[in-house]
Amino acid sequence: MAPSRESIQATIESYVKSVAGGTVDDVLALYAPGATVEDPVGTDPRTTEAAIREFYGIIEPLEQTAELGVVKIAADHAAFNFTLVTHMGEQKVEISVIDVMTFDDDAKITSMKAIWGQEDMVAH
Amino acid sequence: MAPSRESIQATIESYVKSVAGGTVDDVLALYAPGATVEDPVGTDPRTTEAAIREFYGIIEPLEQTAELGVVKIAADHAAFNFTLVTHMGEQKVEISVIDVMTFDDDAKITSMKAIWGQEDMVAH
């Protein structure tokens, strides 16, 4: 049975919150075993838990805030826009992306593809 | 070689314009041979030109306007939010979706997946 829209929405909200202010374990808890991460699309997909852990480990120590934009859900797929702001003293780096995810029956993430380019990253 | 961001952006803008106010041929001209369309995700993909033609033929006669929202591009992928408004006399039906597309080297669409649910369709 496909996961409910509500459970997918809840996973997405937890994901955005955890990426910005949580730990790597918080983020990893939202992924299903065997999940893949391609961020940005065009780079080599990360296909092991160690590789995914490494990826989120890079941003864990950063001071970040995130805002969730448009969210669309269909069957076991979702796409959503979100903006992640990294605060470095007086400076801010803002990145706005669309993530495309698939989910298992428990609304755990089975794949994540992030669509963005250099143009979507702005320093203030 | 992957298509340029500019050429993908141009295809997306033509697509949204053609879906709203163009002919089926205008839309089909943006697709590569062998392209697939899954709209919404979870329904059977349309894998022949005839099936894709039939799909866009349904909305061709409608009076519609469209607005392109957030667009993100990475390698040969793009995702974008757009709102399509169908005008029926005094009534309007508004649908807001995120389309995920892949492109060939000439920035023709090789696949389209539309992510939306009943909740994303609103009548005014």
gemmi code that builds the backbone of each chain (N, CA, C; Angstrom):
import gemmi

chains = {
    "A": [
        ("MET", (0.840, -1.201, 0.000), (0.000, 0.000, 0.000), (0.878, 1.257, 0.000)),
        ("ALA", (0.527, 2.213, -0.812), (1.297, 3.457, -0.864), (1.120, 4.227, 0.448)),
        ("PRO", (2.128, 4.955, 0.840), (2.006, 5.762, 2.067), (0.977, 6.873, 1.865)),
        ("SER", (0.379, 7.334, 2.935), (-0.612, 8.417, 2.837), (0.090, 9.737, 2.547)),
        ("ARG", (-0.668, 10.656, 1.971), (-0.139, 12.006, 1.725), (0.331, 12.624, 3.039)),
        ("GLU", (-0.458, 12.404, 4.099), (-0.131, 13.019, 5.393), (1.210, 12.504, 5.904)),
        ("SER", (1.454, 11.205, 5.738), (2.717, 10.660, 6.258), (3.902, 11.117, 5.398)),
        ("ILE", (3.695, 11.249, 4.090), (4.765, 11.781, 3.231), (5.050, 13.239, 3.602)),
        ("GLN", (3.973, 14.017, 3.789), (4.136, 15.429, 4.184), (4.911, 15.529, 5.498)),
        ("ALA", (4.597, 14.659, 6.447), (5.278, 14.675, 7.747), (6.766, 14.353, 7.581)),
        ("THR", (7.078, 13.373, 6.730), (8.490, 13.036, 6.487), (9.230, 14.222, 5.875)),
        ("ILE", (8.595, 14.888, 4.921), (9.235, 16.039, 4.267), (9.497, 17.152, 5.282)),
        ("GLU", (8.501, 17.429, 6.117), (8.683, 18.496, 7.118), (9.803, 18.140, 8.097)),
        ("SER", (9.847, 16.861, 8.511), (10.922, 16.424, 9.406), (12.270, 16.504, 8.706)),
        ("TYR", (12.281, 16.181, 7.432), (13.529, 16.208, 6.672), (14.113, 17.624, 6.626)),
        ("VAL", (13.282, 18.575, 6.247), (13.754, 19.960, 6.105), (14.228, 20.492, 7.459)),
        ("LYS", (13.486, 20.177, 8.508), (13.839, 20.590, 9.861), (15.154, 19.936, 10.311)),
        ("SER", (15.301, 18.649, 10.014), (16.495, 17.911, 10.444), (17.730, 18.327, 9.665)),
        ("VAL", (17.564, 18.585, 8.375), (18.712, 19.023, 7.574), (19.231, 20.348, 8.124)),
        ("ALA", (18.313, 21.251, 8.469), (18.729, 22.575, 8.943), (19.279, 22.516, 10.368)),
        ("GLY", (18.551, 21.858, 11.268), (18.914, 21.997, 12.675), (19.120, 20.697, 13.433)),
        ("GLY", (19.006, 19.573, 12.758), (19.114, 18.293, 13.451), (20.488, 17.668, 13.294)),
        ("THR", (20.575, 16.433, 13.736), (21.826, 15.685, 13.610), (21.765, 14.794, 12.362)),
        ("VAL", (22.903, 14.240, 12.020), (22.931, 13.288, 10.903), (22.003, 12.113, 11.205)),
        ("ASP", (21.981, 11.673, 12.453), (21.097, 10.553, 12.820), (19.627, 10.904, 12.618)),
        ("ASP", (19.271, 12.150, 12.926), (17.885, 12.590, 12.686), (17.529, 12.449, 11.208)),
        ("VAL", (18.459, 12.863, 10.355), (18.199, 12.798, 8.912), (18.165, 11.340, 8.456)),
        ("LEU", (19.157, 10.570, 8.881), (19.252, 9.170, 8.442), (18.032, 8.349, 8.862)),
        ("ALA", (17.433, 8.722, 9.999), (16.250, 7.998, 10.496), (15.062, 8.123, 9.536)),
        ("LEU", (15.115, 9.119, 8.651), (14.011, 9.328, 7.706), (14.194, 8.513, 6.427)),
        ("TYR", (15.392, 7.958, 6.251), (15.695, 7.164, 5.052), (15.425, 5.685, 5.292)),
        ("ALA", (14.971, 5.000, 4.241), (14.802, 3.545, 4.260), (16.155, 2.882, 3.995)),
        ("PRO", (16.320, 1.641, 4.454), (17.538, 0.904, 4.099), (17.639, 0.800, 2.567)),
        ("GLY", (18.862, 0.957, 2.055), (19.057, 0.829, 0.605), (18.733, 2.076, -0.188)),
        ("ALA", (18.449, 3.177, 0.518), (18.087, 4.422, -0.170), (19.269, 5.000, -0.947)),
        ("THR", (18.955, 5.838, -1.919), (19.989, 6.513, -2.714), (19.788, 8.022, -2.657)),
        ("VAL", (20.908, 8.746, -2.746), (20.892, 10.214, -2.696), (21.741, 10.750, -3.845)),
        ("GLU", (21.140, 11.599, -4.670), (21.876, 12.231, -5.778), (21.687, 13.735, -5.644)),
        ("ASP", (22.715, 14.422, -5.158), (22.588, 15.844, -4.805), (23.866, 16.578, -5.165)),
        ("PRO", (23.874, 17.436, -6.204), (22.779, 17.635, -7.146), (22.729, 16.528, -8.197)),
        ("VAL", (21.596, 16.452, -8.889), (21.471, 15.521, -10.013), (22.622, 15.759, -10.987)),
        ("GLY", (23.217, 14.683, -11.454), (24.373, 14.789, -12.358), (25.659, 14.361, -11.671)),
        ("THR", (25.631, 14.324, -10.328), (26.779, 13.814, -9.574), (26.538, 12.325, -9.296)),
        ("ASP", (27.586, 11.615, -8.874), (27.438, 10.191, -8.592), (26.451, 9.965, -7.451)),
        ("PRO", (25.465, 9.106, -7.653), (24.526, 8.813, -6.567), (25.246, 8.151, -5.390)),
        ("ARG", (24.850, 8.519, -4.190), (25.347, 7.860, -2.974), (24.401, 6.704, -2.688)),
        ("THR", (24.953, 5.506, -2.626), (24.101, 4.312, -2.566), (24.315, 3.483, -1.297)),
        ("THR", (25.193, 3.948, -0.413), (25.384, 3.223, 0.844), (25.064, 4.158, 2.008)),
        ("GLU", (24.753, 3.564, 3.169), (24.454, 4.401, 4.332), (25.666, 5.237, 4.703)),
        ("ALA", (26.863, 4.652, 4.572), (28.088, 5.391, 4.917), (28.238, 6.632, 4.041)),
        ("ALA", (27.945, 6.467, 2.755), (28.095, 7.593, 1.822), (27.046, 8.672, 2.094)),
        ("ILE", (25.843, 8.240, 2.456), (24.778, 9.207, 2.760), (25.092, 9.921, 4.074)),
        ("ARG", (25.587, 9.153, 5.042), (25.988, 9.713, 6.335), (27.085, 10.768, 6.152)),
        ("GLU", (28.042, 10.468, 5.308), (29.135, 11.411, 5.027), (28.585, 12.720, 4.455)),
        ("PHE", (27.646, 12.571, 3.522), (27.049, 13.734, 2.856), (26.396, 14.680, 3.864)),
        ("TYR", (25.533, 14.146, 4.720), (24.838, 15.003, 5.698), (25.770, 15.443, 6.826)),
        ("GLY", (26.836, 14.681, 7.044), (27.810, 15.051, 8.063), (28.503, 16.375, 7.762)),
        ("ILE", (28.623, 16.677, 6.483), (29.291, 17.922, 6.074), (28.518, 19.134, 6.568)),
        ("ILE", (27.187, 19.053, 6.503), (26.401, 20.238, 6.865), (25.932, 20.225, 8.320)),
        ("GLU", (26.111, 19.077, 9.010), (25.627, 18.988, 10.407), (26.146, 20.123, 11.296)),
        ("PRO", (27.452, 20.448, 11.259), (27.946, 21.471, 12.196), (27.567, 22.908, 11.821)),
        ("LEU", (27.010, 23.126, 10.643), (26.710, 24.494, 10.203), (25.466, 25.030, 10.901)),
        ("GLU", (25.456, 26.349, 11.094), (24.268, 26.994, 11.658), (23.325, 27.320, 10.505)),
        ("GLN", (22.210, 26.618, 10.465), (21.324, 26.763, 9.313), (19.867, 26.915, 9.706)),
        ("THR", (19.138, 27.606, 8.834), (17.687, 27.653, 8.954), (17.108, 27.256, 7.595)),
        ("ALA", (15.906, 26.742, 7.598), (15.323, 26.286, 6.341), (13.870, 26.696, 6.256)),
        ("GLU", (13.431, 26.898, 5.043), (12.026, 27.210, 4.829), (11.492, 26.313, 3.727)),
        ("LEU", (10.397, 25.663, 4.011), (9.768, 24.775, 3.043), (8.818, 25.579, 2.171)),
        ("GLY", (8.933, 25.419, 0.860), (8.061, 26.123, -0.081), (6.965, 25.199, -0.582)),
        ("VAL", (6.764, 25.208, -1.879), (5.723, 24.396, -2.517), (6.020, 22.906, -2.326)),
        ("VAL", (5.021, 22.143, -1.921), (5.142, 20.684, -1.772), (4.065, 20.025, -2.640)),
        ("LYS", (4.456, 19.078, -3.472), (3.482, 18.326, -4.279), (3.727, 16.838, -4.072)),
        ("ILE", (2.630, 16.101, -3.925), (2.698, 14.668, -3.625), (1.805, 13.922, -4.604)),
        ("ALA", (2.302, 12.813, -5.134), (1.494, 11.934, -6.005), (1.975, 10.512, -5.791)),
        ("ALA", (1.048, 9.631, -5.394), (1.372, 8.222, -5.136), (2.564, 8.178, -4.173)),
        ("ASP", (3.640, 7.495, -4.548), (4.801, 7.376, -3.648), (5.902, 8.378, -3.976)),
        ("HIS", (5.552, 9.425, -4.733), (6.513, 10.463, -5.114), (6.159, 11.790, -4.439)),
        ("ALA", (7.173, 12.603, -4.226), (6.929, 13.996, -3.839), (8.013, 14.865, -4.432)),
        ("ALA", (7.676, 16.118, -4.660), (8.661, 17.123, -5.064), (8.362, 18.355, -4.231)),
        ("PHE", (9.402, 18.995, -3.749), (9.178, 20.182, -2.932), (10.351, 21.139, -3.067)),
        ("ASN", (10.015, 22.409, -2.969), (11.020, 23.465, -3.013), (11.365, 23.849, -1.584)),
        ("PHE", (12.655, 23.949, -1.301), (13.006, 24.503, 0.002), (14.281, 25.327, -0.077)),
        ("THR", (14.358, 26.256, 0.855), (15.483, 27.183, 0.897), (16.235, 26.946, 2.192)),
        ("LEU", (17.532, 26.736, 2.056), (18.393, 26.477, 3.206), (19.357, 27.658, 3.337)),
        ("VAL", (19.353, 28.272, 4.504), (20.216, 29.428, 4.733), (21.300, 29.042, 5.733)),
        ("THR", (22.548, 29.220, 5.333), (23.677, 28.953, 6.231), (24.193, 30.289, 6.763)),
        ("HIS", (24.220, 30.379, 8.090), (24.636, 31.629, 8.739), (26.092, 31.509, 9.154)),
        ("MET", (26.913, 32.445, 8.663), (28.327, 32.448, 9.038), (28.679, 33.839, 9.504)),
        ("GLY", (28.455, 34.092, 10.813), (28.673, 35.431, 11.333), (27.710, 36.393, 10.658)),
        ("GLU", (28.263, 37.443, 10.060), (27.435, 38.446, 9.378), (26.937, 37.955, 8.018)),
        ("GLN", (27.599, 36.918, 7.519), (27.316, 36.434, 6.159), (26.244, 35.361, 6.151)),
        ("LYS", (25.501, 35.315, 5.038), (24.511, 34.252, 4.832), (24.684, 33.677, 3.437)),
        ("VAL", (24.609, 32.371, 3.345), (24.568, 31.742, 2.023), (23.230, 31.023, 1.906)),
        ("GLU", (22.509, 31.372, 0.860), (21.164, 30.871, 0.680), (21.133, 29.962, -0.535)),
        ("ILE", (20.563, 28.798, -0.377), (20.424, 27.911, -1.524), (18.976, 27.442, -1.614)),
        ("SER", (18.416, 27.538, -2.808), (17.021, 27.153, -3.042), (17.003, 26.011, -4.052)),
        ("VAL", (16.381, 24.910, -3.662), (16.415, 23.699, -4.495), (15.011, 23.109, -4.635)),
        ("ILE", (14.840, 22.208, -5.592), (13.683, 21.309, -5.581), (14.213, 19.899, -5.369)),
        ("ASP", (13.739, 19.245, -4.321), (14.065, 17.842, -4.069), (12.937, 16.967, -4.607)),
        ("VAL", (13.325, 15.891, -5.264), (12.353, 14.888, -5.723), (12.636, 13.616, -4.947)),
        ("MET", (11.620, 13.100, -4.262), (11.805, 11.925, -3.410), (10.795, 10.839, -3.743)),
        ("THR", (11.210, 9.596, -3.478), (10.266, 8.481, -3.459), (10.267, 7.894, -2.052)),
        ("PHE", (9.168, 7.219, -1.724), (8.951, 6.749, -0.345), (8.487, 5.294, -0.338)),
        ("ASP", (8.821, 4.596, 0.746), (8.297, 3.239, 0.914), (6.952, 3.310, 1.649)),
        ("ASP", (6.389, 2.148, 1.949), (5.049, 2.097, 2.547), (4.967, 2.790, 3.906)),
        ("ASP", (6.113, 2.913, 4.585), (6.151, 3.592, 5.877), (6.535, 5.062, 5.755)),
        ("ALA", (6.513, 5.571, 4.518), (6.879, 6.966, 4.239), (8.328, 7.271, 4.591)),
        ("LYS", (9.165, 6.239, 4.574), (10.621, 6.463, 4.663), (11.118, 6.762, 3.248)),
        ("ILE", (12.141, 7.590, 3.167), (12.667, 8.020, 1.860), (13.475, 6.876, 1.228)),
        ("THR", (13.113, 6.505, 0.001), (13.874, 5.467, -0.716), (14.829, 6.077, -1.738)),
        ("SER", (14.532, 7.279, -2.199), (15.484, 7.983, -3.070), (15.256, 9.477, -2.965)),
        ("MET", (16.348, 10.201, -3.115), (16.291, 11.665, -3.102), (17.158, 12.181, -4.239)),
        ("LYS", (16.582, 13.045, -5.051), (17.346, 13.732, -6.095), (17.139, 15.216, -5.885)),
        ("ALA", (18.230, 15.949, -5.761), (18.137, 17.398, -5.558), (18.475, 18.096, -6.869)),
        ("ILE", (17.569, 18.962, -7.286), (17.747, 19.671, -8.555), (18.072, 21.129, -8.259)),
        ("TRP", (19.301, 21.518, -8.574), (19.754, 22.893, -8.374), (21.097, 23.068, -9.093)),
        ("GLY", (21.456, 24.303, -9.310), (22.737, 24.632, -9.921), (23.400, 25.776, -9.169)),
        ("GLN", (24.585, 26.142, -9.585), (25.322, 27.240, -8.937), (24.472, 28.507, -8.856)),
        ("GLU", (23.641, 28.706, -9.870), (22.795, 29.908, -9.935), (21.808, 29.972, -8.769)),
        ("ASP", (21.548, 28.822, -8.146), (20.555, 28.780, -7.065), (21.167, 29.027, -5.694)),
        ("MET", (22.470, 29.339, -5.684), (23.185, 29.598, -4.439), (23.593, 31.077, -4.424)),
        ("VAL", (23.163, 31.780, -3.385), (23.406, 33.228, -3.335), (24.008, 33.592, -1.986)),
        ("ALA", (25.061, 34.394, -1.995), (25.661, 34.879, -0.744), (25.179, 36.299, -0.467)),
        ("HIS", (24.890, 36.560, 0.806), (24.454, 37.909, 1.196), (25.476, 38.512, 2.152)),
    ],
    "B": [
        ("MET", (26.775, 15.626, -25.056), (26.866, 16.816, -24.195), (25.488, 17.183, -23.646)),
        ("ALA", (25.446, 17.506, -22.392), (24.168, 17.892, -21.772), (23.700, 19.230, -22.356)),
        ("PRO", (22.400, 19.411, -22.444), (21.878, 20.692, -22.929), (22.211, 21.812, -21.950)),
        ("SER", (22.277, 23.035, -22.438), (22.576, 24.176, -21.562), (21.363, 24.494, -20.686)),
        ("ARG", (21.634, 25.141, -19.558), (20.543, 25.595, -18.686), (19.598, 26.514, -19.456)),
        ("GLU", (20.180, 27.365, -20.290), (19.367, 28.329, -21.039), (18.398, 27.615, -21.981)),
        ("SER", (18.884, 26.560, -22.636), (18.012, 25.877, -23.594), (16.931, 25.078, -22.851)),
        ("ILE", (17.273, 24.517, -21.698), (16.254, 23.822, -20.889), (15.207, 24.826, -20.395)),
        ("GLN", (15.686, 25.963, -19.903), (14.764, 27.015, -19.439), (13.816, 27.441, -20.575)),
        ("ALA", (14.365, 27.593, -21.776), (13.545, 28.008, -22.933), (12.494, 26.950, -23.253)),
        ("THR", (12.881, 25.666, -23.183), (11.908, 24.591, -23.437), (10.790, 24.625, -22.401)),
        ("ILE", (11.149, 24.821, -21.139), (10.141, 24.864, -20.061), (9.174, 26.027, -20.276)),
        ("GLU", (9.714, 27.192, -20.619), (8.842, 28.355, -20.842), (7.904, 28.120, -22.031)),
        ("SER", (8.445, 27.527, -23.098), (7.602, 27.209, -24.265), (6.551, 26.176, -23.901)),
        ("TYR", (6.940, 25.235, -23.059), (6.013, 24.173, -22.659), (4.804, 24.752, -21.916)),
        ("VAL", (5.086, 25.555, -20.906), (4.006, 26.126, -20.084), (3.094, 27.001, -20.945)),
        ("LYS", (3.694, 27.782, -21.838), (2.940, 28.650, -22.746), (2.080, 27.807, -23.702)),
        ("SER", (2.672, 26.740, -24.229), (1.962, 25.917, -25.215), (0.850, 25.106, -24.575)),
        ("VAL", (1.088, 24.610, -23.367), (0.051, 23.841, -22.679), (-1.174, 24.739, -22.447)),
        ("ALA", (-0.911, 25.983, -22.040), (-2.016, 26.892, -21.734), (-2.712, 27.391, -22.995)),
        ("GLY", (-1.918, 27.886, -23.966), (-2.552, 28.596, -25.073), (-2.199, 28.089, -26.458)),
        ("GLY", (-1.402, 27.032, -26.548), (-0.973, 26.555, -27.860), (-1.774, 25.344, -28.320)),
        ("THR", (-1.308, 24.772, -29.417), (-1.961, 23.584, -29.963), (-1.229, 22.340, -29.473)),
        ("VAL", (-1.838, 21.185, -29.719), (-1.182, 19.928, -29.383), (0.151, 19.833, -30.135)),
        ("ASP", (0.166, 20.283, -31.388), (1.411, 20.224, -32.163), (2.507, 21.089, -31.538)),
        ("ASP", (2.119, 22.236, -31.011), (3.101, 23.097, -30.319), (3.738, 22.332, -29.151)),
        ("VAL", (2.909, 21.633, -28.389), (3.416, 20.881, -27.230), (4.270, 19.703, -27.705)),
        ("LEU", (3.751, 18.959, -28.670), (4.463, 17.760, -29.147), (5.835, 18.110, -29.731)),
        ("ALA", (5.946, 19.299, -30.312), (7.214, 19.725, -30.911), (8.325, 19.860, -29.864)),
        ("LEU", (7.931, 19.955, -28.594), (8.924, 20.104, -27.518), (9.403, 18.753, -26.994)),
        ("TYR", (8.728, 17.685, -27.394), (9.085, 16.328, -26.955), (10.029, 15.648, -27.946)),
        ("ALA", (10.939, 14.852, -27.423), (11.823, 14.015, -28.241), (11.068, 12.746, -28.648)),
        ("PRO", (11.472, 12.128, -29.756), (10.880, 10.843, -30.115), (11.112, 9.843, -28.970)),
        ("GLY", (10.114, 9.033, -28.679), (10.263, 8.018, -27.640), (10.045, 8.529, -26.233)),
        ("ALA", (9.604, 9.767, -26.124), (9.391, 10.362, -24.790), (8.238, 9.683, -24.050)),
        ("THR", (8.250, 9.832, -22.731), (7.187, 9.273, -21.896), (6.569, 10.373, -21.025)),
        ("VAL", (5.285, 10.202, -20.751), (4.541, 11.179, -19.946), (3.763, 10.432, -18.860)),
        ("GLU", (3.979, 10.820, -17.607), (3.236, 10.217, -16.486), (2.609, 11.354, -15.686)),
        ("ASP", (1.291, 11.538, -15.859), (0.617, 12.713, -15.296), (-0.778, 12.338, -14.848)),
        ("PRO", (-1.025, 12.286, -13.522), (-0.032, 12.430, -12.459), (0.764, 11.138, -12.252)),
        ("VAL", (1.871, 11.254, -11.542), (2.656, 10.092, -11.149), (1.733, 9.096, -10.430)),
        ("GLY", (1.863, 7.820, -10.804), (1.002, 6.798, -10.219), (0.018, 6.256, -11.237)),
        ("THR", (-0.200, 7.020, -12.332), (-1.030, 6.531, -13.433), (-0.116, 5.858, -14.458)),
        ("ASP", (-0.719, 5.121, -15.398), (0.089, 4.446, -16.422), (0.832, 5.467, -17.286)),
        ("PRO", (2.140, 5.297, -17.440), (2.880, 6.225, -18.312), (2.400, 6.111, -19.756)),
        ("ARG", (2.342, 7.226, -20.430), (2.034, 7.245, -21.872), (3.362, 7.145, -22.610)),
        ("THR", (3.508, 6.137, -23.439), (4.822, 5.838, -24.028), (4.837, 5.932, -25.551)),
        ("THR", (3.695, 6.292, -26.137), (3.672, 6.458, -27.598), (3.268, 7.891, -27.924)),
        ("GLU", (3.625, 8.339, -29.137), (3.245, 9.691, -29.538), (1.726, 9.828, -29.558)),
        ("ALA", (1.047, 8.773, -30.012), (-0.419, 8.824, -30.081), (-1.023, 9.027, -28.686)),
        ("ALA", (-0.471, 8.337, -27.708), (-1.003, 8.443, -26.342), (-0.718, 9.828, -25.748)),
        ("ILE", (0.454, 10.370, -26.073), (0.805, 11.709, -25.573), (-0.059, 12.765, -26.268)),
        ("ARG", (-0.258, 12.570, -27.568), (-1.116, 13.470, -28.356), (-2.543, 13.479, -27.788)),
        ("GLU", (-3.035, 12.322, -27.450), (-4.385, 12.212, -26.891), (-4.496, 12.987, -25.576)),
        ("PHE", (-3.463, 12.842, -24.748), (-3.438, 13.505, -23.441), (-3.545, 15.025, -23.586)),
        ("TYR", (-2.695, 15.611, -24.420), (-2.725, 17.072, -24.577), (-3.942, 17.533, -25.382)),
        ("GLY", (-4.498, 16.624, -26.197), (-5.689, 16.956, -26.974), (-6.883, 17.267, -26.090)),
        ("ILE", (-6.918, 16.657, -24.915), (-8.036, 16.875, -23.991), (-8.091, 18.335, -23.530)),
        ("ILE", (-6.913, 18.923, -23.305), (-6.918, 20.297, -22.768), (-6.777, 21.358, -23.859)),
        ("GLU", (-6.460, 20.945, -25.098), (-6.262, 21.931, -26.176), (-7.431, 22.906, -26.324)),
        ("PRO", (-8.690, 22.422, -26.343), (-9.800, 23.365, -26.588), (-10.151, 24.253, -25.403)),
        ("LEU", (-9.583, 24.001, -24.225), (-9.952, 24.773, -23.033), (-9.296, 26.153, -23.053)),
        ("GLU", (-9.986, 27.107, -22.438), (-9.426, 28.453, -22.317), (-8.590, 28.484, -21.046)),
        ("GLN", (-7.295, 28.585, -21.210), (-6.407, 28.450, -20.057), (-5.331, 29.525, -20.020)),
        ("THR", (-4.913, 29.826, -18.811), (-3.730, 30.661, -18.625), (-2.808, 29.923, -17.661)),
        ("ALA", (-1.526, 30.221, -17.748), (-0.573, 29.503, -16.909), (0.459, 30.456, -16.344)),
        ("GLU", (0.938, 30.097, -15.188), (1.999, 30.896, -14.587), (3.096, 29.950, -14.121)),
        ("LEU", (4.312, 30.276, -14.543), (5.465, 29.467, -14.165), (6.004, 29.974, -12.834)),
        ("GLY", (6.221, 29.047, -11.897), (6.782, 29.411, -10.596), (8.265, 29.098, -10.527)),
        ("VAL", (8.658, 28.452, -9.452), (10.065, 28.093, -9.224), (10.536, 27.093, -10.290)),
        ("VAL", (11.693, 27.359, -10.865), (12.307, 26.448, -11.848), (13.694, 26.074, -11.344)),
        ("LYS", (14.004, 24.777, -11.277), (15.351, 24.328, -10.898), (15.866, 23.381, -11.965)),
        ("ILE", (17.131, 23.549, -12.307), (17.749, 22.776, -13.388), (19.060, 22.188, -12.870)),
        ("ALA", (19.320, 20.907, -13.171), (20.597, 20.260, -12.832), (20.883, 19.222, -13.913)),
        ("ALA", (22.024, 19.361, -14.570), (22.415, 18.450, -15.652), (21.267, 18.373, -16.662)),
        ("ASP", (20.783, 17.169, -16.954), (19.705, 17.032, -17.947), (18.327, 16.919, -17.295)),
        ("HIS", (18.216, 17.320, -16.023), (16.951, 17.282, -15.294), (16.448, 18.697, -15.001)),
        ("ALA", (15.151, 18.828, -14.890), (14.577, 20.059, -14.362), (13.324, 19.719, -13.579)),
        ("ALA", (13.003, 20.564, -12.618), (11.738, 20.477, -11.896), (11.209, 21.894, -11.802)),
        ("PHE", (9.927, 22.040, -11.993), (9.358, 23.394, -11.924), (7.916, 23.324, -11.466)),
        ("ASN", (7.520, 24.366, -10.767), (6.149, 24.513, -10.298), (5.404, 25.399, -11.287)),
        ("PHE", (4.228, 24.970, -11.687), (3.413, 25.894, -12.471), (1.941, 25.718, -12.146)),
        ("THR", (1.230, 26.809, -12.379), (-0.198, 26.856, -12.079), (-0.943, 27.054, -13.385)),
        ("LEU", (-1.907, 26.191, -13.616), (-2.703, 26.256, -14.840), (-4.135, 26.595, -14.428)),
        ("VAL", (-4.647, 27.661, -15.003), (-6.010, 28.093, -14.677), (-6.901, 27.864, -15.893)),
        ("THR", (-7.976, 27.104, -15.696), (-8.943, 26.875, -16.763), (-10.151, 27.770, -16.511)),
        ("HIS", (-10.469, 28.584, -17.509), (-11.563, 29.550, -17.381), (-12.808, 28.974, -18.051)),
        ("MET", (-13.895, 28.864, -17.269), (-15.151, 28.356, -17.816), (-16.232, 29.341, -17.450)),
        ("GLY", (-16.417, 30.357, -18.282), (-17.379, 31.419, -17.976), (-16.938, 32.137, -16.715)),
        ("GLU", (-17.799, 32.161, -15.719), (-17.498, 32.843, -14.462), (-16.604, 32.007, -13.560)),
        ("GLN", (-16.529, 30.709, -13.876), (-15.799, 29.766, -13.018), (-14.341, 29.629, -13.442)),
        ("LYS", (-13.500, 29.351, -12.468), (-12.092, 29.069, -12.745), (-11.694, 27.806, -11.994)),
        ("VAL", (-10.960, 26.948, -12.642), (-10.365, 25.805, -11.950), (-8.852, 25.954, -12.037)),
        ("GLU", (-8.242, 25.942, -10.872), (-6.815, 26.207, -10.780), (-6.116, 24.934, -10.332)),
        ("ILE", (-5.058, 24.570, -11.037), (-4.283, 23.413, -10.607), (-2.810, 23.795, -10.553)),
        ("SER", (-2.182, 23.467, -9.433), (-0.776, 23.800, -9.226), (0.013, 22.499, -9.076)),
        ("VAL", (1.028, 22.326, -9.906), (1.779, 21.054, -9.944), (3.283, 21.312, -9.930)),
        ("ILE", (4.039, 20.264, -9.644), (5.469, 20.297, -9.965), (5.708, 19.240, -11.038)),
        ("ASP", (6.258, 19.681, -12.169), (6.650, 18.765, -13.235), (8.140, 18.463, -13.102)),
        ("VAL", (8.488, 17.197, -13.275), (9.890, 16.784, -13.306), (10.171, 16.272, -14.719)),
        ("MET", (11.149, 16.861, -15.371), (11.438, 16.499, -16.760), (12.905, 16.128, -16.943)),
        ("THR", (13.152, 15.272, -17.946), (14.512, 15.047, -18.438), (14.556, 15.482, -19.898)),
        ("PHE", (15.767, 15.798, -20.356), (15.941, 16.400, -21.680), (17.072, 15.712, -22.440)),
        ("ASP", (16.943, 15.714, -23.769), (18.052, 15.211, -24.582), (19.030, 16.355, -24.886)),
        ("ASP", (20.026, 16.074, -25.709), (21.079, 17.066, -25.978), (20.551, 18.333, -26.647)),
        ("ASP", (19.398, 18.216, -27.314), (18.800, 19.382, -27.967), (17.745, 20.045, -27.087)),
        ("ALA", (17.721, 19.669, -25.805), (16.760, 20.222, -24.842), (15.314, 19.880, -25.197)),
        ("LYS", (15.143, 18.782, -25.943), (13.786, 18.244, -26.143), (13.460, 17.369, -24.924)),
        ("ILE", (12.196, 17.331, -24.557), (11.775, 16.586, -23.369), (11.790, 15.078, -23.659)),
        ("THR", (12.495, 14.321, -22.830), (12.516, 12.862, -22.997), (11.579, 12.172, -21.990)),
        ("SER", (11.293, 12.837, -20.877), (10.298, 12.300, -19.948), (9.703, 13.427, -19.128)),
        ("MET", (8.445, 13.258, -18.794), (7.745, 14.233, -17.951), (6.963, 13.456, -16.909)),
        ("LYS", (7.145, 13.834, -15.657), (6.346, 13.293, -14.563), (5.716, 14.468, -13.837)),
        ("ALA", (4.408, 14.447, -13.720), (3.713, 15.535, -13.029), (3.307, 15.060, -11.647)),
        ("ILE", (3.707, 15.836, -10.646), (3.427, 15.469, -9.262), (2.356, 16.402, -8.706)),
        ("TRP", (1.179, 15.843, -8.461), (0.050, 16.605, -7.907), (-1.029, 15.628, -7.467)),
        ("GLY", (-1.917, 16.109, -6.650), (-3.055, 15.307, -6.192), (-4.322, 16.139, -6.260)),
        ("GLN", (-5.439, 15.532, -5.919), (-6.726, 16.241, -5.946), (-6.673, 17.521, -5.126)),
        ("GLU", (-5.889, 17.496, -4.053), (-5.774, 18.654, -3.157), (-5.196, 19.878, -3.874)),
        ("ASP", (-4.507, 19.636, -4.998), (-3.843, 20.734, -5.707), (-4.746, 21.359, -6.762)),
        ("MET", (-5.997, 20.889, -6.817), (-6.963, 21.416, -7.786), (-8.038, 22.165, -7.022)),
        ("VAL", (-8.235, 23.433, -7.357), (-9.173, 24.274, -6.612), (-10.115, 24.974, -7.587)),
        ("ALA", (-11.400, 24.960, -7.303), (-12.378, 25.679, -8.121), (-12.741, 26.996, -7.447)),
        ("HIS", (-12.844, 28.058, -8.239), (-13.241, 29.372, -7.714), (-14.564, 29.793, -8.341)),
    ],
}
model = gemmi.Model(1)
for chain_id, residues in chains.items():
    chain = gemmi.Chain(chain_id)
    for i, (resn, *xyz) in enumerate(residues, 1):
        res = gemmi.Residue()
        res.name, res.seqid = resn, gemmi.SeqId(i, " ")
        for name, pos in zip(("N", "CA", "C"), xyz):
            atom = gemmi.Atom()
            atom.name, atom.element = name, gemmi.Element(name[0])
            atom.pos, atom.b_iso = gemmi.Position(*pos), 0.0
            res.add_atom(atom)
        chain.add_residue(res)
    model.add_chain(chain)
structure = gemmi.Structure()
structure.add_model(model)
structure.setup_entities()
